[in-house]
Amino acid sequence: MVLTNRDVARRLVWVVLFTSMAAPLIWLVFLAYTNQLGADPAKALVDELGQWAIRFLILTLCASTFSRRLNVRVLMQHRRMVGLFALFYALLHLLAVSTFILGWRVDLLIRELTDRPYIMLGMVGLLLLIPLGITSTKGWQKKLGRRWSTLHKLIYPASLLVLMHLVLLIRASILEAVVYAFLISLLLIERLFRKENLKKRVN
């Protein structure tokens, strides 16, 4: 099979994006291996994995907005990969919390869920993202038909839950929380306006 220049360019973009999104994990592993995660490495690892999950989730939301408003289609063409990386980092965040914070103790988990509601919000947000990752393939899209689009709108409540999880998390930087809240709100408001405009055109 002969590859065209366009095919080569798309594969190169895929490799660059994949490498860029895997780089934070590689860097965290390096820092952990060399004992450079600070005085509380468990907390640093948990926080960083959660931060990157939110960042990639925001990038996933940016894909269609950038494509429509700025005619930048790179993220749209690779939105599935960006979304899967958001889920991947979120699962690693949960794994790190379960291992280093809770020690896989069910009793401690139940107590934390009672005392710290932001954990419940984060878990529900993650649970909403999991079916999106499972059904992100073209095969599932064809199998579900119109229901696929409806199902993948779960990214909106998931984004809000994750945002609330961050805002309620005392350890989070206020500046980061404000920036993430602004970006997610802006992206969701843009979608609401687009939906309203489409309704007006139909009517």
Buried (B, 14 or more C-beta within 10 A) or exposed (E): EEEEEEEEEBEEEBEEBBEEBEEBBEEBEEBBEEEEBEEEBBBBBBBBBBBBBBBBBBBBBBBBBBBBEEEEBBBBBBBBBBBBBBBBBBBBBBEBBBEBBBEEEEEEBEEBEEEBEBBBBBBBBBEBBBEBBEBBEEEEBEEBEEEBEEBBEBBBEBBBBBBBBBBBBEEBEEEEBEEBBEBBEBBBEBBEEBEEEEEEEEE
